[in-house]
């Protein structure tokens, strides 16, 4: 008599544990995880009281939601003024350098740059400031009036 194979379940062998190991993407290799953990620990352990003190002294806002629009507009105005100062002095410094290369000396004043057509006109200083030109060193600075 033949054994009935229809009722018998096939027994599979257990694969080695190596095949059950989870394969992490290369993003999560050991050195990356160690770097991230070190960074998190260092940032978490830093002295945040010092940064909070310096932030509060440099920022004149009250932090109130009521004054937030005014604080925002003041920050925009200061940023615009800073950008204008940088752009104006940079263009003037470049014109002074070109004048110096061509003439072998610094201009006597900023009007000489306009007369010699190195710049179309002297740029306006931001509100509350003035342009100060030093002919000896050939530098332009923006100072409060």
C-alpha positions as CSV (number, residue, x, y, z in Angstrom):
1,X,0.0,0.0,0.0
2,X,1.2,3.5,-1.0
3,X,1.2,6.3,1.5
4,X,-1.2,9.1,0.7
5,X,0.7,12.2,-0.1
6,X,-2.2,14.5,-0.7
7,X,-2.8,15.0,3.0
8,X,0.9,15.5,3.9
9,X,2.3,19.0,4.1
10,X,5.7,19.8,2.7
11,X,8.2,20.5,5.3
12,X,10.6,23.3,4.3
13,X,14.0,23.8,5.9
14,X,14.7,26.9,7.9
15,X,16.9,29.3,6.1
16,X,19.9,30.6,7.8
17,X,19.5,33.7,9.9
18,X,21.6,35.7,7.5
19,X,18.7,35.8,5.0
20,X,16.4,37.1,7.7
21,X,18.6,40.1,8.5
22,X,17.1,43.5,7.5
23,X,18.9,45.2,4.8
24,X,19.2,49.0,5.5
25,X,19.7,51.4,2.6
26,X,23.2,52.8,2.3
27,X,21.9,56.0,3.8
28,X,21.7,54.4,7.2
29,X,25.2,52.9,7.4
30,X,26.9,53.0,10.8
31,X,29.1,56.1,10.2
32,X,26.1,58.2,9.1
33,X,24.1,57.2,12.1
34,X,27.0,57.9,14.4
35,X,27.5,61.4,12.8
36,X,23.8,62.3,13.2
37,X,23.7,61.1,16.8
38,X,26.9,63.1,17.7
39,X,25.5,66.2,16.1
40,X,22.2,65.9,17.9
41,X,24.0,65.4,21.2
42,X,26.3,68.4,20.7
43,X,23.5,70.7,19.6
44,X,21.3,69.6,22.5
45,X,24.1,70.1,25.0
46,X,25.2,73.5,23.8
47,X,24.9,76.6,26.0
48,X,21.6,78.0,24.7
49,X,21.4,80.7,27.5
50,X,24.2,82.6,25.8
51,X,22.6,82.6,22.4
52,X,19.3,83.6,23.9
53,X,20.9,86.6,25.6
54,X,22.7,87.8,22.5
55,X,19.5,87.4,20.4
56,X,17.5,89.4,22.9
57,X,20.0,92.3,23.0
58,X,20.4,92.5,19.2
59,X,16.7,92.3,18.5
60,X,14.7,95.3,19.7
61,X,11.3,93.6,19.1
62,X,9.0,92.9,22.0
63,X,8.0,89.5,20.7
64,X,4.3,90.4,21.0
65,X,1.9,89.3,18.3
66,X,0.4,92.8,18.4
67,X,3.7,94.5,17.4
68,X,4.8,91.8,15.0
69,X,3.8,93.7,11.8
70,X,5.8,96.8,13.0
71,X,8.8,94.7,14.0
72,X,8.6,93.0,10.6
73,X,8.5,96.3,8.7
74,X,11.4,97.6,10.8
75,X,13.5,94.6,9.9
76,X,12.7,95.0,6.2
77,X,13.7,98.6,6.3
78,X,17.0,97.9,8.1
79,X,17.8,95.1,5.6
80,X,17.0,97.3,2.6
81,X,19.2,100.1,4.0
82,X,22.1,97.6,4.6
83,X,21.7,96.2,1.1
84,X,21.7,99.7,-0.4
85,X,24.8,100.7,1.5
86,X,26.6,97.6,0.2
87,X,25.6,98.1,-3.4
88,X,26.3,101.8,-3.4
89,X,29.8,101.5,-1.9
90,X,30.6,98.5,-4.1
91,X,29.8,100.3,-7.3
92,X,31.7,103.4,-6.2
93,X,34.7,101.4,-5.1
94,X,34.8,99.7,-8.5
95,X,34.6,103.1,-10.3
96,X,37.4,104.4,-8.1
97,X,39.6,101.4,-8.9
98,X,39.0,101.8,-12.6
99,X,39.8,105.6,-12.3
100,X,43.0,104.7,-10.5
101,X,44.1,102.2,-13.1
102,X,43.4,104.7,-16.0
103,X,44.8,107.9,-14.4
104,X,47.3,106.5,-11.9
105,X,45.7,108.3,-8.9
106,X,42.5,108.4,-6.9
107,X,39.9,111.0,-7.9
108,X,39.8,114.2,-5.9
109,X,36.1,113.8,-5.2
110,X,33.2,111.7,-6.3
111,X,32.1,114.4,-8.8
112,X,35.3,113.7,-10.8
113,X,34.0,110.1,-11.4
114,X,30.8,111.6,-12.9
115,X,32.7,114.2,-15.0
116,X,35.0,111.5,-16.4
117,X,32.0,109.2,-17.0
118,X,33.0,106.4,-14.7
119,X,29.6,106.5,-13.1
120,X,26.4,108.2,-14.5
121,X,25.7,109.9,-11.2
122,X,26.6,109.8,-7.5
123,X,24.2,107.3,-5.9
124,X,21.9,108.7,-3.2
125,X,22.8,107.7,0.3
126,X,20.2,105.7,2.3
127,X,17.9,107.8,4.5
128,X,19.7,109.2,7.5
129,X,23.2,108.5,6.2
130,X,25.8,110.2,4.0
131,X,28.6,109.0,1.7
132,X,32.0,110.0,2.9
133,X,34.9,109.7,0.4
134,X,38.6,109.7,1.5
135,X,40.7,110.8,-1.5
136,X,44.0,109.6,0.2
137,X,42.9,106.0,0.5
138,X,40.3,106.0,-2.3
139,X,37.6,104.5,0.0
140,X,33.9,105.3,0.3
141,X,32.0,104.7,3.5
142,X,28.4,105.3,4.6
143,X,28.0,107.1,7.9
144,X,25.1,108.3,9.9
145,X,24.3,112.0,9.6
